[in-house]
Amino acid sequence: MDPFSPEGELLNIHTAFIEAQYPSVLSDYTTSDFSPTNRLPVQILQYRAQCALGQSDEVIASISDADARSTPDLAAVRTYASYLQKPSAAAVQEAERLAEKDGENLSVQLLCGTILARAGKAEQALQLLAKHTGSLDAVALTVQIHLLQNRTDLALQQAKSARSFAQDALLVNLAESWVGMRQGGEQYQKAFYVFEELAQSPSSASAMSLVAQAVSELHLGRVEEAETALNAALEMEPENTTALANKLVLDAVTGRDIAEARTKLESVDKEYEILADMMVKREAFQAALAKYSPKFEP
C-alpha cells in the first residue's frame, strides 16, 4: 500500500516534495499535525528535502545511532545523507546491508536504491525496488534508472504500467515526460506541457520545474525561452547545481564563452558530474593529441 496515495493525509506534503518545493516541505508542515502513524513518513520527507537543499550534515546530526538501529527508515536516510555528503564505499556497503536486512521497507527501497544506482550498481537497485507494493515513488525511480541504462523501452514499460493503476497521478505524468525527453520528436512538446504547467503555476513552481521547462524548451529549439526559464530558476535558487549545469550547457550550445558558468558551478560543487565529464573528455583529447605531431608545408 502506497502511504502517499491520494486518499491519505500525506498527499499535500508528498506533492510538494515531488514538485521540488523543498522549502515548503520544511516550513509548511509539522509532524505533530499528522496522525501518529504518518509522523515518521513526514519526518522522512522532510529529511529528504533537507538533503535536496544541501543540508546533509544537519540530517546526519539529527539521527542518533540508537534511532538508526531501531528504525530502518532513519537508517536509510542517514546512509543516504552520508553518501550525498561524501560518496564512499562504506555508505554503499551500508546501503547493501540495509537492502538485504530491510528490503521490504519503502524508505530503504527508495534511498538505498538511489545510492546503489549512483554507485553504478543499477541491477542491485532495480532488484531492491522490485520489492515495492504499489509505490509510485519506486516506479518513478525505476524509470530514472532505466533511462540511465539507456533502456528507454523498459522505462516506457514501467511508466505505462503505472498509468494503468494510477491514472493521472503527477508522478506518472512526470515519468512519462522523462521518457518522452529521451524519445524525442513530438514527445518533446508533450513533455514541455507537463513541465510548463508545473513551472508556471504559483502553487507548484520550483527551481527544478523551471529547469525541466528550460531543458524541454532547448530541445524544441527555443533558446531564448530556455534561457528565461533558467534565469528564473537561478533567481529562485542561485546555487542550484542542476540549473547552473544547464546554464553551462545552454552557453555552450549558443556558442558563448562557458568560463563564467563553469566557474560558478565549480564554486558550488567542483565535483559535479558535468564538470568531471568535461575533465575526462579534455584528458582524452589531450592524450589523443599527443600521438600526433603537426606537419607544416613549406
MOBELFEN-V871309 format. One record per backbone hydrogen bond with DSSP energy under -0.5 kcal/mol. CO is the residue of the C=O (numbers start at 1). NH is the residue of the N-H. If there is no record, write none. Layout:
co:nh
CO:NH
CO:NH
This chain:
co:nh
1:3
2:5
5:8
8:11
10:14
11:15
12:16
13:17
14:18
15:19
16:21
17:20
20:22
21:25
22:26
23:27
24:28
30:33
31:34
35:38
35:39
36:39
36:40
38:42
39:43
40:44
41:45
42:46
43:47
44:48
45:49
46:50
47:51
48:52
49:53
50:55
51:54
55:59
56:60
57:61
58:62
59:63
60:63
62:64
64:68
65:69
66:70
67:71
71:75
72:76
73:77
74:78
75:79
76:80
77:81
78:82
79:83
80:84
81:85
82:86
88:92
89:93
90:94
91:95
92:96
93:97
94:98
95:99
96:100
97:101
98:102
99:103
102:105
105:109
106:110
107:111
107:112
108:112
108:113
109:113
110:114
111:115
112:116
113:117
114:118
115:119
116:121
117:120
120:122
121:125
122:126
123:127
124:128
125:129
126:130
128:131
129:132
134:136
135:139
136:140
137:141
138:142
139:143
140:144
141:145
142:146
143:147
144:148
145:149
146:151
147:150
150:152
151:155
152:156
153:157
154:158
155:159
156:160
157:161
158:162
159:163
160:164
161:165
162:165
162:166
163:167
166:169
169:173
170:174
171:175
172:176
173:177
174:178
175:179
176:180
177:181
178:182
179:182
179:183
180:184
184:187
185:188
186:190
187:191
188:192
189:193
190:194
191:195
192:196
193:197
194:198
195:199
196:200
197:201
200:202
201:204
201:205
206:210
207:211
208:212
209:213
210:214
211:215
212:216
213:217
214:218
215:219
216:220
217:222
218:221
221:223
222:226
223:227
224:228
225:229
226:230
227:231
228:232
229:233
230:234
231:235
232:236
233:237
237:240
239:241
240:244
241:245
242:246
243:247
244:248
245:249
246:250
247:251
248:252
249:253
250:254
251:256
252:255
258:262
259:263
260:264
261:265
262:266
263:267
264:268
265:268
265:269
269:272
272:275
272:276
273:277
274:278
275:279
276:280
277:281
278:282
279:283
280:284
281:285
282:286
283:287
284:288
285:289
286:290
288:291
289:292
295:297
